[in-house]
């Protein structure tokens, strides 16, 4: 990307990370490099950035235990701090996230900001950028960081998350925009996009912010080859065509929250002041009581397979 970043350098490159690693990072307990993915420990063990620990996104998401079952919701606030602190992450941590693709790191980035982690950054291009620069990988596990108390009130940034009930009220506001970060087929109700979501359709008044063709491959937002994020100005122009602009309150949603978190990252990098993620997205909206009375444009029933492989 060109240097259109926030002044706090939320998005970092390989040279920046390499400099941190060579300047006493290992002796500073507040610094932590984290590789994240969903159920892919094998890839981490096969080669990761030296010193990086693994944090499975499943650590911060959980089955609600309430029928109908929702497996992809952020864990309750009282458990989120524990989920992070047992990996050595606390409110004053300085964390650099990366992954095979930017979607999982974006999900964890949003969750950490919501929780109140002080300093969270993302390595642009992730592991692919690191290896493309000729930097070494390390196999096996890293020594675990000592668990600690989170040390802060959760949520630290409650405005970054919007639940279904508050969303229903927000939809009535004239300056509110609900951005649908899914494929066109999902947006139009031709497909659910997932094997664990039964109902196809969209939330009423949502505008299409793009996000396809597959749940973990929203190629309008990153380059599939390099893993690098798109230019901020290009994403802003794409959104503006749909009325998604910085002067409005914008909430992003997708199927379960991953693609929405990636869109949130872009808006955050642009410095947009009123942004949030609809946690659990279309999955929760379509399962909630009374969904039959809502505008389910193009809705269709599909067979479900619990805890399916596709995410986002």
C-alpha positions in Angstrom: 0.0 0.0 0.0 1.0 3.6 -0.4 1.6 5.6 2.8 -2.0 6.5 3.5 -2.0 5.0 6.9 -3.2 6.4 10.2 -0.6 8.4 12.1 -0.3 5.6 14.6 1.0 3.2 11.8 -1.7 0.6 12.4 -0.7 -1.1 9.2 3.0 -2.1 9.2 5.3 -3.6 6.7 8.1 -6.2 6.9 10.9 -3.7 7.4 9.2 -2.1 10.3 8.5 -5.5 12.0 12.0 -6.7 11.3 13.4 -3.5 13.0 11.2 -4.2 16.1 12.4 -7.8 16.3 16.0 -6.7 16.2 15.7 -4.0 18.8 14.9 -5.7 22.0 11.4 -7.0 21.2 12.1 -10.4 22.9 13.0 -8.7 26.2 9.8 -6.5 26.2 6.9 -8.3 27.7 4.4 -5.8 26.3 5.3 -6.7 22.7 3.7 -9.8 21.1 3.7 -11.0 17.5 0.6 -13.2 16.9 -0.2 -15.5 14.0 -3.9 -16.1 13.7 -6.1 -18.5 11.8 -9.0 -20.8 12.3 -8.1 -24.4 13.1 -4.9 -24.4 11.2 -2.2 -25.1 13.8 -0.5 -27.4 11.3 0.4 -24.4 9.0 1.8 -22.5 12.0 4.0 -25.4 13.1 5.2 -25.8 9.5 6.7 -22.3 9.6 6.0 -19.0 11.3 7.6 -15.7 12.0 10.3 -16.3 14.7 8.9 -15.5 18.1 5.2 -15.4 17.0 2.6 -17.3 19.0 -0.5 -18.8 17.6 -4.0 -17.6 18.6 -6.8 -19.6 17.0 -9.8 -17.3 16.3 -12.0 -20.0 17.9 -10.5 -18.8 21.2 -12.5 -15.6 20.9 -15.6 -17.1 19.4 -18.0 -19.6 21.0 -21.2 -21.5 20.7 -23.8 -19.4 22.5 -25.5 -22.6 23.8 -28.9 -21.1 23.0 -31.2 -22.6 20.3 -30.9 -21.9 17.5 -27.2 -22.5 17.9 -24.7 -19.8 16.8 -21.1 -20.9 16.8 -19.5 -17.7 15.6 -20.4 -15.0 18.1 -17.7 -13.2 20.0 -17.4 -14.7 23.5 -19.1 -12.8 26.3 -17.2 -9.8 27.7 -16.3 -11.6 30.9 -14.7 -14.4 29.0 -13.0 -12.3 26.3 -10.3 -10.9 28.7 -9.5 -14.4 29.8 -9.3 -15.7 26.2 -6.7 -13.0 25.4 -4.8 -13.0 28.7 -4.1 -16.7 28.7 -2.0 -16.0 25.6 -0.1 -13.2 27.4 -2.2 -10.4 25.9 -3.4 -7.6 28.3 -4.8 -4.2 28.0 -1.4 -2.5 27.7 0.0 -5.0 25.2 1.4 -4.0 21.8 0.4 -6.6 19.4 1.3 -7.3 15.7 -1.1 -9.6 14.0 -0.6 -11.6 10.8 -1.9 -14.6 9.0 -2.0 -16.5 5.7 -4.7 -14.1 4.5 -5.8 -10.8 6.1 -9.3 -11.9 7.0 -8.5 -13.7 10.3 -6.1 -11.0 11.5 -8.8 -8.4 10.8 -11.3 -10.3 12.9 -8.9 -10.5 15.8 -7.9 -6.9 15.3 -11.5 -5.8 15.7 -12.0 -8.0 18.7 -8.9 -6.7 20.5 -9.8 -3.1 19.9 -13.3 -3.8 21.2 -11.8 -5.5 24.3 -9.5 -2.5 24.9 -6.0 -3.7 23.9 -3.9 -0.5 23.8 -1.9 -1.0 20.6 -2.9 -3.4 17.9 -1.2 -3.5 14.4 -1.4 -5.7 11.3 1.4 -6.8 9.1 0.3 -5.9 5.6 0.7 -9.0 3.4 1.0 -11.3 6.3 3.2 -14.4 6.1 3.5 -14.1 2.3 5.0 -10.6 2.6 7.5 -11.9 5.2 8.7 -14.8 3.1 8.7 -12.7 -0.1 11.2 -10.4 1.6 13.5 -13.3 2.2 12.9 -13.5 5.9 13.3 -16.8 7.7 10.6 -18.9 9.2 10.7 -21.0 12.4 9.1 -24.5 12.7 7.4 -25.9 15.8 5.9 -24.1 18.8 7.2 -21.0 20.6 7.5 -21.0 24.3 4.1 -19.9 25.6 3.7 -16.4 27.0 2.9 -16.4 30.7 -0.8 -15.9 31.3 -1.7 -12.6 32.9 -4.6 -10.6 34.1 -6.1 -8.5 31.2 -5.9 -5.4 33.4 -8.6 -3.3 31.9 -12.4 -2.9 31.7 -14.0 -4.9 28.9 -15.2 -3.6 26.5 -12.7 -0.8 26.2 -14.3 0.4 22.9 -18.0 -0.7 23.1 -18.9 1.5 20.2 -17.1 -0.8 17.8 -19.7 -3.6 18.2 -23.4 -3.5 17.5 -25.8 -6.2 18.5 -29.0 -7.1 16.7 -31.4 -5.2 19.0 -29.4 -2.0 18.8 -29.1 -2.5 15.0 -32.8 -2.6 14.6 -33.1 0.9 16.3 -30.1 2.2 14.3 -31.7 1.3 11.0 -34.3 4.0 11.6 -31.7 6.8 11.7 -31.2 8.9 8.6 -27.4 9.1 8.9 -27.0 5.3 9.5 -25.6 3.0 6.8 -25.6 -0.8 7.0 -22.9 -2.1 4.7 -23.3 -5.7 3.5 -19.8 -7.2 3.0 -20.8 -10.4 1.2 -20.8 -11.6 -2.4 -23.5 -10.4 -4.7 -25.2 -13.8 -4.7 -25.5 -13.6 -0.9 -26.7 -10.1 -1.0 -29.4 -10.8 -3.6 -30.5 -14.0 -1.7 -29.4 -16.5 -4.3 -27.0 -18.2 -1.9 -26.3 -18.3 1.8 -22.6 -18.7 1.1 -22.2 -21.1 4.0 -23.0 -24.7 4.8 -24.1 -23.7 8.3 -26.5 -20.9 7.5 -30.0 -22.0 6.5 -31.6 -18.8 5.2 -30.5 -16.7 2.2 -31.3 -13.0 2.0 -30.1 -9.7 3.5 -30.9 -7.3 6.4 -33.5 -4.7 5.2 -32.0 -1.4 3.8 -28.5 -2.8 3.7 -26.3 -1.6 0.8 -23.9 -3.8 -1.0 -20.3 -3.1 0.0 -18.9 -6.1 -1.9 -17.1 -9.0 -0.4 -16.8 -12.0 -2.7 -16.5 -14.4 -4.2 -16.0 -16.7 -1.2 -16.3 -16.1 2.6 -12.5 -16.0 3.1 -11.7 -14.5 -0.2 -13.2 -11.0 -0.4 -10.9 -10.0 -3.3 -12.3 -6.5 -3.6 -10.3 -5.9 -0.3 -7.0 -7.6 -0.9 -4.7 -9.1 -3.6 -5.0 -12.9 -3.6 -1.4 -13.3 -4.8 0.5 -11.0 -2.4 -2.0 -10.8 0.4 -1.5 -7.0 0.5 -4.5 -4.8 1.2 -6.0 -2.6 -1.5 -5.4 1.1 -1.8 -7.5 3.0 0.8 -8.7 5.5 -1.9 -9.9 2.6 -4.1 -12.0 1.1 -1.3 -13.3 4.5 -0.3 -14.4 5.1 -4.0 -16.0 1.7 -4.1 -18.0 2.4 -1.0 -18.9 6.0 -2.0 -20.8 4.6 -5.0 -23.2 2.9 -2.5 -23.5 5.9 -0.2 -21.0 4.5 2.4 -19.2 7.6 3.5 -17.2 8.9 6.5 -19.8 11.5 7.5 -22.3 8.7 8.4 -22.5 6.1 11.1 -21.5 2.9 9.4 -22.0 -0.7 10.5 -20.5 -3.6 8.6 -21.9 -7.1 8.5 -21.3 -10.3 6.6 -22.2 -13.9 7.2 -20.6 -14.2 10.7 -18.2 -11.3 11.1 -14.9 -12.0 9.3 -15.4 -10.0 6.1 -17.1 -7.3 8.1 -14.1 -7.0 10.3 -11.8 -6.6 7.2 -14.1 -3.7 6.0 -14.0 -2.3 9.5 -10.1 -2.3 9.3 -10.2 -0.2 6.2 -12.6 2.3 7.7 -10.4 2.4 10.8 -7.3 3.0 8.7 -9.2 5.9 7.0 -9.9 7.4 10.3 -13.7 7.2 10.0 -15.2 8.2 13.4 -18.4 6.2 13.7 -17.8 2.6 12.7 -18.8 -0.8 14.1 -19.2 -4.5 13.2 -22.5 -6.4 13.5 -21.2 -9.3 15.5 -22.3 -12.6 14.0 -24.0 -10.8 11.1 -26.5 -12.4 8.8 -26.3 -15.7 10.7 -27.7 -14.2 13.9 -30.2 -11.9 12.2 -31.7 -14.8 10.2 -31.9 -17.0 13.2 -33.5 -14.5 15.6 -37.1 -14.9 16.6 -39.5 -13.1 14.3 -37.2 -13.3 11.2 -40.3 -14.4 9.2 -41.7 -10.9 9.6 -38.7 -9.2 8.2 -37.8 -8.3 4.6 -36.1 -11.5 3.5 -35.6 -10.5 -0.1 -34.8 -13.5 -2.2 -34.9 -15.8 0.9 -34.6 -19.5 0.3 -34.1 -22.5 2.6 -30.9 -24.5 2.3 -29.7 -27.6 4.2 -27.3 -26.8 7.1 -24.2 -28.5 8.3 -23.2 -27.4 11.8 -19.8 -25.9 12.3 -19.1 -26.0 8.6 -15.7 -25.3 7.1 -16.4 -21.9 5.5 -16.0 -18.8 7.6 -16.5 -15.0 7.2 
